[in-house]
Amino acid sequence: MRTADDPNGPIQIVASALRELRALAGQPSLDQLVRLTKQQGPRWAMPRSTINDKLNGTTAPKAEQVLALVRAFRDYAAAAGNPLPSEFCEEGRWHSEWLGMKQALADPQSHNYCGTVAQEILAARQGPAEGTAPSAAPAEPSKTTRLEDLMRTVGPETLGRELPPKHAAALAKMLRTAGRTVELDQLLTAASARSAQAVLTLSEDAGLEIGGRLLRLVLKDTSITRMAALVKEAEHHHPEEAVGLIHLGVQHRPVPEVVSLIETLHSDGGSPFIGEILSAVLRGRSAPRVSEFLSRLRAAGLRDDADVLLYFIGLSHDEGWLLEVITRLKERRRYADARRLRAVIEPRWWRRPPTPV
């Protein structure tokens, strides 16, 4: 395994890029960097010894430490009236640089990692060679070039697992536009194992087509516990994704699993989307399945949910389907529910006065 002692190793490449960026920013002192990282919040704060360690490449930095230093350099340069080029401070690129370093460290045979951002910063610091005319400032790398760099140095599976969701979504859209379906499938498959928050953020940012593909991957053989976590996450942060998520999630699930999902949501404080789950179950379900669902809700003690489902069933204009549901409910000895549905077809039919003789 490659170590920090390798002068041309990935850790030293990242460290040298950070040192060059520090020099471009005006060489802020370690004490100033301590203050600037502390201002970013507890998660990003770094003591003097850690900053010195990462700038010298003694040990591999964490992603948060790389980003904290880049922000500190950017803020110092901006305060001094000498802002850094935006392409040198783009956090998505630095996160990709860190991923490339991590991948190279994990693979003893990897010799391809050379640090894209590091090369650009070093070129900007060195300037044109002596005796040559200064060349025009290098253009900011295009998104396509960055995509190629990412795919070559890291790979779609690693990017899908570890890239921040918003950046992973942007990469997924670029892969789709480029027609690279194999890499897109690899990225989405890896991303499908992430947390509910990451999955829904990526799905929302990637758009309807890619988001739908990702959610279908996530919901394939997903446990009830994870499905409930997805619904709760959608409730709090991604309500616009909730309806599509729910309909994908319950579309082909067996009735007992849907009932378990509702029970899990109730045990976790309930959810305003339980009504949407009840509605989704009715779509395309046969009369036997609907009657089973209603009966299982009653058996589980979910009385209020069963009453809501019964109301939804009664909204149907398909009288033949309603009559079949009533028949199935009678077979399950759910006579009270059968009578209430019968009243939808023939209001108050059981209370009619007897016909005079």
C-alpha positions in Angstrom: 0.0 0.0 0.0 1.2 3.5 -0.9 2.1 5.6 2.1 2.8 9.3 3.0 6.5 8.6 2.7 6.2 8.4 -1.1 7.3 11.8 -2.4 5.2 11.3 -5.5 2.4 9.5 -3.7 -1.3 10.6 -3.6 -1.0 12.0 0.0 1.9 14.3 -1.0 0.1 15.3 -4.2 -2.9 16.6 -2.2 -0.7 18.2 0.4 1.4 20.0 -2.3 -1.8 21.2 -3.9 -3.0 22.6 -0.5 0.4 24.3 0.0 0.3 25.9 -3.4 -3.2 27.1 -2.8 -2.1 28.6 0.5 0.7 30.4 -1.2 -1.7 31.8 -3.9 -4.0 33.0 -1.1 -1.2 35.0 0.5 0.4 32.5 2.9 -1.9 32.8 5.9 -0.3 31.7 9.1 -1.2 28.6 11.0 -2.9 30.6 13.7 -5.0 32.4 11.1 -6.0 29.1 9.6 -7.0 27.8 13.0 -9.3 30.8 13.4 -10.7 30.6 9.8 -11.5 26.8 10.2 -13.1 27.4 13.6 -15.4 30.0 12.0 -16.8 27.3 9.8 -18.3 25.5 12.7 -17.3 22.7 15.1 -17.3 20.0 12.4 -14.7 21.9 10.4 -12.5 23.3 13.2 -8.8 22.2 13.1 -6.1 22.7 15.6 -2.7 24.1 14.6 -0.9 20.7 14.8 -3.5 19.0 12.5 -3.3 21.8 10.0 0.5 21.5 9.9 0.3 17.7 9.6 -2.1 17.9 6.6 -0.1 20.6 4.8 3.1 18.6 5.2 1.5 15.4 4.0 2.5 13.5 7.2 -0.8 11.6 7.2 -3.8 11.3 4.8 -6.4 14.1 5.4 -10.1 13.5 5.8 -12.4 15.0 3.2 -13.7 17.5 5.8 -10.2 18.6 6.6 -9.4 19.2 2.9 -12.5 21.2 2.4 -12.0 23.2 5.6 -8.5 24.3 4.5 -9.7 25.2 1.0 -12.5 27.4 2.4 -10.0 29.0 4.8 -7.6 29.9 2.0 -10.5 31.2 -0.1 -11.8 33.4 2.8 -8.4 34.7 3.7 -7.7 35.7 0.0 -11.1 37.3 -0.4 -10.6 39.4 2.9 -7.2 40.5 1.6 -8.8 41.8 -1.7 -7.0 39.1 -3.7 -9.7 36.4 -4.4 -8.6 33.0 -5.6 -9.7 31.7 -9.0 -13.1 30.0 -8.6 -11.9 26.8 -10.3 -9.3 26.4 -7.5 -11.9 26.6 -4.7 -14.7 24.5 -6.1 -15.5 22.0 -3.3 -16.9 19.3 -5.6 -13.5 19.2 -7.4 -11.6 19.0 -4.1 -13.8 16.2 -2.9 -13.1 14.4 -6.1 -9.4 15.0 -5.6 -9.7 13.5 -2.1 -11.6 10.5 -3.5 -8.9 9.9 -6.1 -6.3 10.0 -3.4 -8.3 7.5 -1.3 -8.7 5.2 -4.3 -5.0 5.3 -5.1 -4.0 4.5 -1.5 -6.3 1.5 -1.5 -4.9 0.1 -4.7 -1.1 -0.7 -4.5 -1.1 -1.1 -8.3 -2.5 2.4 -8.9 -0.1 4.8 -10.6 -2.6 6.9 -12.5 -3.5 9.4 -9.9 -1.7 12.7 -10.5 -4.0 15.3 -9.0 -6.0 17.3 -11.5 -6.5 20.4 -9.2 -2.9 20.1 -8.0 -1.5 20.3 -11.5 -3.6 23.4 -12.4 -2.6 25.2 -9.2 1.1 24.3 -9.7 1.0 25.6 -13.3 -0.6 28.8 -12.1 2.1 29.3 -9.5 5.0 28.5 -11.8 3.9 30.7 -14.6 5.5 30.6 -18.1 9.1 29.4 -18.6 11.9 32.0 -18.7 12.4 33.5 -22.2 8.9 32.6 -23.4 5.9 34.9 -24.0 3.2 34.6 -21.3 0.4 32.5 -22.5 -3.2 33.2 -22.1 -4.8 32.2 -18.8 -5.8 28.5 -19.0 -9.5 28.1 -19.5 -11.5 26.5 -16.7 -11.8 22.8 -17.4 -15.1 21.9 -19.0 -17.6 19.7 -17.3 -16.9 17.0 -19.8 -13.2 17.1 -19.0 -13.9 16.9 -15.3 -16.2 13.9 -15.9 -13.4 12.1 -17.7 -10.9 12.9 -14.9 -13.3 11.6 -12.3 -14.2 8.4 -14.1 -10.6 7.7 -14.9 -9.1 8.3 -11.4 -12.0 7.1 -9.2 -14.6 5.1 -11.1 -18.4 5.2 -11.0 -19.0 2.9 -8.1 -16.8 4.9 -5.7 -18.4 8.1 -6.9 -21.9 6.8 -6.4 -21.0 5.7 -2.8 -19.0 8.7 -1.6 -19.6 11.8 -3.8 -21.9 14.4 -2.1 -25.4 13.7 -3.3 -25.7 17.0 -5.3 -22.5 16.4 -7.1 -23.4 12.7 -7.7 -26.7 13.9 -9.2 -24.9 16.3 -11.5 -22.5 13.5 -12.6 -25.5 11.2 -13.2 -27.0 13.8 -15.5 -23.8 14.3 -17.4 -23.4 10.5 -17.9 -27.0 10.3 -19.2 -26.4 13.2 -21.6 -23.1 11.5 -22.8 -25.0 8.2 -23.4 -22.8 6.3 -21.0 -25.5 4.0 -19.7 -23.1 1.4 -18.2 -21.3 3.9 -16.0 -24.6 5.5 -15.1 -26.0 2.1 -14.0 -22.9 1.5 -11.9 -23.1 4.9 -10.2 -26.8 4.5 -9.4 -26.4 1.0 -8.1 -23.7 2.1 -5.8 -25.8 5.1 -4.7 -28.8 3.0 -3.9 -27.1 1.6 -0.8 -26.7 5.0 0.7 -28.7 6.6 3.5 -32.3 7.7 3.0 -31.3 11.4 3.1 -28.6 10.9 0.4 -30.8 8.8 -1.9 -33.7 11.3 -1.8 -31.4 14.3 -2.3 -29.7 12.7 -5.2 -33.0 11.6 -6.7 -34.5 15.1 -6.4 -31.5 16.9 -7.9 -31.0 14.4 -10.7 -34.5 14.8 -12.2 -37.5 12.6 -12.8 -36.0 10.0 -15.1 -32.8 9.4 -13.2 -34.5 9.8 -9.8 -37.1 7.2 -10.7 -34.4 4.8 -11.8 -32.5 5.3 -8.5 -35.7 4.9 -6.4 -36.6 1.7 -8.2 -33.1 0.3 -7.4 -33.5 1.3 -3.8 -36.9 -0.2 -3.4 -36.1 -3.5 -5.0 -36.1 -6.0 -2.1 -35.8 -3.1 0.4 -36.7 -3.9 4.0 -39.8 -2.4 5.7 -37.5 -0.6 8.1 -35.6 1.2 5.3 -38.8 1.9 3.4 -40.2 3.6 6.5 -37.0 5.6 6.9 -37.4 6.8 3.3 -40.9 7.9 3.9 -39.9 9.7 7.1 -37.0 11.4 5.3 -39.3 12.5 2.5 -41.8 13.8 5.0 -39.3 16.2 6.6 -37.0 17.2 3.7 -38.3 16.0 0.3 -42.1 16.2 0.4 -42.2 16.7 -3.4 -40.6 13.2 -3.8 -42.9 11.5 -1.3 -45.8 10.6 -3.6 -43.7 9.0 -6.3 -41.6 7.2 -3.7 -44.7 5.8 -2.0 -46.3 4.6 -5.2 -43.1 2.9 -6.3 -42.6 1.4 -2.8 -46.1 -0.2 -2.4 -46.9 -0.9 -6.0 -45.9 -4.6 -5.9 -45.5 -5.3 -2.2 -47.5 -8.0 -0.6 -50.4 -6.7 1.6 -48.8 -7.9 4.9 -45.7 -5.9 4.1 -47.7 -2.7 3.5 -49.5 -3.2 6.8 -46.2 -3.7 8.5 -44.9 -0.5 6.9 -47.9 1.5 8.3 -47.4 0.0 11.7 -43.7 0.9 11.6 -44.6 4.5 10.7 -47.1 4.7 13.6 -44.5 3.4 16.0 -42.1 6.2 14.8 -44.6 8.9 15.5 -46.9 8.6 12.5 -46.7 10.2 9.1 -49.0 12.5 7.1 -48.2 10.2 4.1 -50.1 7.2 5.6 -53.2 8.3 3.7 -51.2 8.4 0.5 -50.1 4.8 1.2 -53.7 3.7 1.6 -54.6 5.5 -1.6 -51.7 3.9 -3.5 -52.7 0.4 -2.4 -56.1 0.8 -4.1 -54.6 1.6 -7.5 -54.8 -1.4 -9.7 -55.5 -3.8 -6.8 -58.0 -6.6 -7.2 -61.1 -6.9 -5.0 -59.6 -9.9 -3.1 -56.4 -7.9 -2.3 -58.3 -4.8 -1.2 -60.5 -6.8 1.1 -57.5 -8.6 2.5 -55.8 -5.2 3.1 -58.9 -3.8 4.9 -59.2 -7.0 7.0 -55.5 -7.0 8.0 -55.7 -3.3 9.0 -58.6 -4.2 11.3 -56.8 -7.2 12.7 -53.7 -5.1 13.4 -55.8 -2.6 15.4 -55.3 0.2 12.9 -58.9 1.3 13.2 -58.6 4.8 11.9 -56.5 3.7 8.9 -59.1 1.0 8.1 -61.9 3.6 8.2 -60.0 5.9 5.8 -59.4 3.0 3.5 -63.1 2.1 3.6 -63.9 5.7 2.7 -61.5 5.5 -0.3 -63.1 2.2 -1.4 -66.5 3.7 -1.2 -65.5 6.5 -3.6 -65.2 4.0 -6.5 -67.8 4.3 -9.3 -67.3 0.7 -10.3 -70.3 -1.0 -8.8 -69.3 -4.5 -9.9 -65.9 -4.1 -8.2 -67.6 -2.8 -5.0 -70.0 -5.8 -5.0 -67.0 -8.1 -5.3 -65.2 -6.4 -2.4 -68.4 -6.7 -0.3 -68.5 -10.4 -1.1 -64.9 -10.9 -0.1 -65.4 -9.0 3.1 -68.3 -11.3 4.0 -66.1 -14.3 3.4 -63.6 -12.8 5.9 -66.5 -12.2 8.4 -66.1 -8.4 8.1 -69.8 -7.9 8.1 -69.8 -4.3 9.4 -67.5 -3.1 6.7 -69.6 -5.0 4.1 -72.8 -3.3 5.3 -71.1 0.1 5.1 -70.0 -0.4 1.6 -73.4 -1.9 0.6 -74.9 1.4 1.8 -72.8 3.2 -0.9 -74.6 1.2 -3.6 -78.1 1.2 -2.0 -78.2 3.8 0.7 -79.7 2.6 4.0 -81.0 -0.5 2.3 -81.0 -2.5 5.5 -83.1 0.1 7.3 -86.0 0.2 4.7 -89.4 -0.4 6.2 -91.0 -3.7 5.3 -93.2 -3.7 2.2 -96.9 -3.6 3.1 -98.8 -6.8 2.5 
